[in-house]
Amino acid sequence: MPPPLRGRWVASRRRPLLLGHRGARHAAPENTFAAFNLALEEGADGVELDVRLNASGDVIVCHDLTLERITEGRDRRALHELTTRQCDAVRLASDERLPHLVDVLDWAERHGACVNVEIKADGQRRRKLVRAVARLTEARAELENLLVSCFNPVVVQLHGLLAPSIPTAWLVDSPLLCRVPLLPHAGSAAIHPREALITAENLALWKRRGFRVHTWTVNDVERAIELARLGVDCIISDNPGIIKRALAGGTPSLHPLPDRATSA
């Protein structure tokens, strides 16, 4: 069984832990170093990001199966069809590149940042992706700054077997699944429910089962304040700066982000 969260994940603070959802993507291209750096500048404790496997077997930070949305339609190729050389040649907005997970882990070590690595299990060669992620994460276990999550509980458990020193979490957006007694135990350390699933009753249930509760994607400041008062352990937001300021003293609500994928 992988371990619970330690270190900065559980450090004493007056507010929930705060992660930038794919970085601070309200103002920088998602899942890029620009977004990750901005998240830390805005006061986040770390970032949440998504990973996929390319044709060369390297783990690339990217949310979607294809490049279409993040290149605004300029490139419609599927990530799993691209070699590492081809991935490195892709240019996103502001001339940003597709990061390699290994480079993001180096970045997190330098900055002392928490990183939630979400494995995208909807693509091809899922087992190879999990093995590749596990090799990279287990090698960094002593830093205690990594958490691996997935919507697929089998993937979560497989990563736990391959990288037993790395805490894991199960992502859930179903009101039915989140109350099935055994499923939350797919993750060793936390359950990651969509913010709409957070109620006082559900939160108490998950806490009684021994889980930390990390919720996504919270962009409304009144909801963030409510969730903090309920006792969630971590808030994941597209705009960590405004959420942090809200938790410290209040600020107007955000408007929804246009034309962007909103899943975890």
Buried (B, 14 or more C-beta within 10 A) or exposed (E): EBBBBEEBBBEEEEBBBBBBBBBBBBBBBBBBBBBBBBBBEBBBBBBBBBBBBBBEEBBBBBBBBBBBBBBEEEBEBBBBEBEBEBBBEBEBEEEBBBBBBBEBBEBBBEBEBBBBBBBBBEBBBBEEBBBBBBEBBBBBBEBBBBBBBBBBBEBBBBBBEBBBBBBBBBBBBEEEBBBEEEBBBBBBBBBBBBBEBBEEEBBEBBBEEEBBBBBBBBBBBEBBBBBBEBEBBBBBBBBBBBBBBBBEEEBEEBEEBEEBBEBB
